[in-house]
Amino acid sequence: MLDGLLGNMNEKQAEMKKRLAEEIVEASVEDGAIIVKANANRQIIDVSIDTAKIDPMDLEKLQDLLVIATNEVLNIAAEREAAEAQKMISDMMPPGLGGLLGMK
């Protein structure tokens, strides 16, 4: 029984990672001067810089804004991943037992 449960869990985790890879999140700073996109697996997939909104020669500001936008998009992705993991575990619990672990 435990082998079946663990095998099912590995399969569900693989399915979850696939779904998360397809879910795109983004964060922007300075009214869209910098936009960072990632998937919900916390992989950065795109960075765009609008040079009309930020001076690319102000390297210190550019670096700071890149760090802020990157951290923000990774936080959003982590929240999506956590919600999906909680849902997966809740779905695997037998009916009526999900509340035992504080899950809904």
VENBEL-V273835 format. One record per pair of residues at least 12 apart in sequence whose ideal C-beta (glycine too) atoms are under 7 Angstrom apart, sorted by the first residue. I is the first residue (numbers start at 0). J is the second residue. Records with the same first field share a line. If there is no record, write none. Layout:
I->J / J
This chain:
8->91
11->87 / 91
15->83 / 84 / 87
16->40
18->83
19->38 / 39 / 40 / 79 / 80 / 83
20->38 / 40
22->38 / 39 / 79
23->36 / 38
24->37 / 39 / 72 / 75 / 76 / 79
25->72
26->68 / 71 / 72 / 75
27->68
28->64 / 67 / 68
29->52 / 53 / 64
30->52
31->49 / 52
32->48 / 49 / 52 / 53 / 64
33->48 / 53 / 64 / 65 / 68
34->47
35->68 / 69 / 72
36->72
37->72 / 73 / 76
38->76
39->76 / 79 / 80
41->73 / 76 / 77 / 80
43->69
85->102
88->102
89->102 / 103
